[in-house]
Amino acid sequence: MSSTSASGLPLPALRLRGDLGVWLIILAELLTFGILFVLYAFARARDVAAFNAAQATLDLHSGALNTVLLITGSWCVARAVQAVRSDARQPGLRWLLAAMLCGAGFVGVKLAEYAAKLREGIDLTSNTFYTLYLMLTAFHFLHVVVAMLALGYLAVRLRGGAYGRQDFHAMETGAAFWHMVDLLWIVLFPLVYVLR
């Protein structure tokens, strides 16, 4: 049964952007982070004062900068896919590299945050807040690195002449994973850095 618009013209078929396997991975990752977010919320509810005190030691500006970097990276990835769909490989490559630069910025800022906490003597055993903060942000950090590697692979293939108007499925797959990483940070940042 095909769908038609109000004017009687057939509607384009809906399709999943990217590979089904990656979407299953994304679903598993979202569920995993969801469980961790619920765990964080329960732990916070048990000791609000301690969580508020520990949260106050986080660098809100670094967290906000990382939010801007990941959102900008997502915009760049979307532009890269759009360019490749139009057979504009060179602009697509530049957008991918810009997204990777945003990811590298995120990694640099996060590593500086971790180094500052280590200098203060804070680690996984300091208290419940820091245990959850480090677990959540380090797990997310690993996802950013994997997403950057995926974009790097796509950039190498794109530079070699792969992908274009007829073949952009892999680009959409990489973009879906990147956007998932961005979405997780958009939840993680206010949860861990902002909400009191």
N, C-alpha and C positions, 0 to 999 in steps of 0.2 A: 504494500500500500504506500503510494507516494504522497507527499504533502504538497499542497499548493498554496500560493499566496492569495490575498484578497482579489488580486487582478487575474487569478486563474493560472499564473505562471508557476512552474514547478520551483519549489524551494531547493537550494543546494543541500546536498546530503551532509549531515553533521558527521564529523570524524574526530577521533581522538588525536590531538596534536602530540606527536612524538610516539615513542615505542611503548607498547603495552607493558613490557617487562619493567621499564623504568617507572611507569605509573604504579606498578605493584610495589616496587621499592619505595617510591614516594609515599604510598599509603602506609607501608610498614614503618617508615621513618616518622611520619606524622603521628602514628599511634604510639610509637616509642616515646617521642617527645611529649605527647599528650599525657602519658603515664607519669613522666618525670615532672611535668608542670603540675599535675594533681598532687604528686608527692611533695613538691615544693610548697604548694598552697596549704596542705595539711600541716606540714612542719612549721610553717609560718604562723598558722592559726594557734599552734600550741605555745609559741613563745614570741609574740609580736614585738615586745620591747627589745629582745636580743636581736631579732632580724632587723628592726629599724636602726639600731645602733650600728650593726655591721654594714647595712646598706649605705649608711651615711659615709662610710669610708671609701665607697666606690667612686670612681671618677666619672661623674655624669656627662661631662663634656666629651670624654673618650667614647662613651657609649653612644652619645648622640652623633658624633662624627662617624662612628662605624655604621650607624643607621643610614646616614646620608650616603656613605660609600656603597653600601649594599643596594640601596634603592637606585642610586645612579648606575651601578653595575647592571641591575635588572633592566633599566631603560636602554643601556648600551646593548645588552644581549637581544632585547626586542628589536632594536634598530638593525642589528646584525642579521637576524632572521629575515626581517623585512627586505633588507638590501639583497640578500642571497635569493630570495623569492623572485626578485626582479632581475636576476643575473648580474647584479653589481657585486662581483666578488671582492674587488679591492676595498670598496667602502665597507663591505661586510667584514672583511679581515680587520680593518681599522677599528670597527666597533667592537669586535671580539677582543682585540688587544686592549682597548679602553676598559672593557669590563674586567679583564684580567688585572689591569692596573688598579682598578677599584678594589678587587679582591686582595691584591698585594698590599694595598693601603690598609685594608681591614686587618690582615695578618700582622702587619707591622704595629698597628695601634694596640691590638690585643696582646701581642708579645710584650710590648712596653708595659701594659697593665699588669700582666702576670709577673714580670720582673720586679715591678714596684711592690707588689704584694709579697713576693719572696724576700725582698730586702727588709720588709717590715716583719718578717718571721711568720707570715700567714701561709698555711698550706691546707691540705685536705683534712687534717686533724684538728685544726684550730677551733672550729665549732660547727654546728649543723648548717648555719647559713653558708659559711665558706665551703663546706663539703659540697653542698648543692650548687652553689655558684660556680665552683671550679668544675664540677661534673657537667653541668649544663653547658657552660660556655666552652669548655674544652671539647665536648662532643660536637657542639655546633662548629667550633673552629676546624675540626677534622672534616666536617662536611664542606666548609668553605674551600679547604685545600683540595678535596676531591673534585668539587665543582670547577676550580681553577684548572686542574689537570684535564678535566673533560673539555673545557674551553680551549686549552692549549692543543689538545689532540685535534679538535675541530679546526683550529687556526692553521695547524700544519697541513691538514688535508685540504683546506680551502686554498691555501697558498699553492698547493700542488695541482690545483685545477678541479678539485672535487666540488660537488654541490652546485646548485643553480636552480633555475626555474623548474626544471623537471625532477630535481633530486635535492630536497631540503629537509627530508625526514629526520636525518641525524641532527641537523641544526635545531629542529624543534625539540628533539629529545634532550639535547644538552641544555636548551633554554628552560625546559620544564624542570629539570633538576636544579638549575641555578635559581629559578623563581621560588622553588620550595625552600631552598636555603635562606633566601631573602625573607620569605613569609615567616619562617621559624624565628628569625631575629626580630622581626616586627612584633612578635608575641613575647619573645625572651627579654628584649630591652626594657619595656615598661614593667614587666613582671618582676625582674630582678633589680633593675636600677631605679625605677621611678615610684612604683606603687608603695605607699606607706600605710 
